[in-house]
Amino acid sequence: MVRFWFCLCIASILLVSNAMAHPHVWVDSQYRIKVDQPSIDSLEATWSLDLFTSTSLIAEYDVNADGELTGQEKLDMIEIFKSFDQYGYFIKMKQDGADLVPDNVQVLDVRIRDQMLWVRLGIALSAPINVETSTLGFAFGDDELYFAMEPLEEGLVQLSGALAETCTPSEREAVEMSVAFWVDLTCQS
């Protein structure tokens, strides 16, 4: 029954008139890219939900109130986040300036850290992209403007792997109202 009311509450937030639109949920977000070879075919994204939203969801889904999501609690929370598939998980990507839609996005994990909900997404691209010959652009943005998608404090893109030092992520201004800014990634051999 409580799940019904939670879903009803989220639905009502999403149906509010655009004229009155302002963020209802703040999400710190980041792309994590392992660059062990020039071609990238998958990456991860991380979200940290604001304290108010996190507290509400944790109170609902951490049934035993132990500060951890385990077993069915974790499975139920993952199901909630799978509903964001209809919004493309707010992922914005470009290859050489053209829109790029991931082939598949999966909710890999949901956990509680410092009283906040953290979500880890796995992103699979439809074809490998060579970052030595192409520029990949990354952003997050909710076109409905109910979710404010801001970069994590350490930046929107975090690189790791053997070739990470040869890569340059650079910020550029966004023209979209829903996007804070873009980060373009290129690598040199």
N, C-alpha and C positions, 0 to 999 in steps of 0.2 A: 504494500500500500504506500509506504514512504517512497519507494522507487517511482511509483506512478506520479506522486506529487512533485518529486524532483524533476522528472522528465517534463511534466506539465510546466513547471517553473522555467526550465531552460527553453522550452518551446515558446512560452509567452515572451521571454526576453528576445528571442530571435524574430518574433512577429511584430515587434514594436515598429511603428512608422519610422522610415528613414529620416524624416524631417526632425525627429526627436532623437536620432541616433547619437550615442556616445558610448564609449567602452563600458561594458559591465564586468568584464574579466580581463585582467592583465596577465600576460604570459611573457616571461623572459625566455628567449629561444636562441638556439645555436645549431649550426651544421657542424658535424664532425667528419672529417675526411681523412682517410688513411691513403697516403700517396706512396705506395711501394713501387709502382710502375707508372708510366705516363698515362695509361688508359684507366679511366675511372668508370666502373659499372655499378657501383653501389656506395652508399654513404649512410650516415646516421644523423638524426636530429634529436635534440633534447629540448624539452619544455619544462619550465618551472612555473607553476600556477601561483597567483597571488595568495596571500595569507587568508583572506576572507573566503575565497572559493575553495582553497585547500581545506580549511577548517570545516566547511560545510560538507564537502565530499568525504573527508576522513570520518567525521561524526556518523555519516550514513553507512559507509562501507567497512570501516574497521570495527566490525561487530563485537569483537572481544576487547576493544579499546586498549590494545597492547602497544599501539604506536607503530605497528607493522602491518603490511598487507600480505597475508599468506593464504595459501589454499584457495578456497572459494571466494574469499574476500578479494584476492588479487584478480581472479578470473572475472568476477563481476565488475570490478573497476576497469579492467581492460575492455570489456564489452561496452562500457560507457564511452570510452575514448575511441572505439571503433566507429561510433556514430559520426565522428568528424570526417570520415571518408567522403561523405557527401559534399564536404567543403574542400576536398583535396588536402586536408590537414593544414590548410593555409600556406602550403608550400608554393613558393614562386621561384622558378628557375628559368634561365635563358642560356642558349648556346649560340655564341656569336650574335647576340641581340635578338634572336628568334625565341619565342616561348618554347619551353621544354616541359613536357608533362611526364612525370615518373611513370614507369610501367606498373609498379606495385609499391604500396606503402603498408607496412605492418606495425602494429603496436608491439614492440619487443618486450617492454617492461614498464611497470608502474610501481613506484615506491615512495615512501615517506622519508624525507631527509630534512632536518631542522624545521619540523612542523609544516613543511611544504610538500605538495605533491609534485613528483618529478616523473615525466613520461619520456621514454626512449623509443624513437621511431626508426625502423629500418626502411631505407629508400632504395629501390632497385630501378635502374635506368633501362630503357628499352634496348639500348645498344651502348657499348663502351664509347667513351668520349676521351680523345687524346688531348690532354691539357697543355701539351707542347705546341699543338697546332690550332687549338680552339680556346676560346675564352668562355668559361662557365660563370654565369651570374647567379647569385643567391640572394633571396630575401624571404621574409614571411609577411603575410598581410591578409587581413580579413576584409573582403570587399563590402561586407555588410556593416563593418565598423562596430561590432559588439564586442570583439576581442581586440585588445591592444597588444600587438605582437612586437615586443622590443627585444633587442639583442641582450644576451647575458653580459655581465660586466666585463668579462675577458674577451668579448668580441662576438660577432655573428658567425665567424668561421674559425674553427680550430683545426689545424693541420697536424698530422703525425705521419710517421713512416719514413722510409729510407730517402725519399725524394722531397720531403717536406721543405728542406732548406732551399731547394731550387725553385720554389713556388712563391708567387707574390700575390697575396690578396689585397685588393685596393677598393676603398669605398667610393661610391658615386651617389649623387643625389637621386632620389626617386621622383618620378613624375606622378605616380599613383598616390592618391590620398591615403590609401590603406597601408602603404609601405613606409617604414622609417627611412631606410636607405638600402642600397644594393651593395653587395661585395662581389667584385669580379675576380676570378682566379685564373692565372696563367702560370705556366712553369717553363723553365728553360732547361735544355739538356746540357 
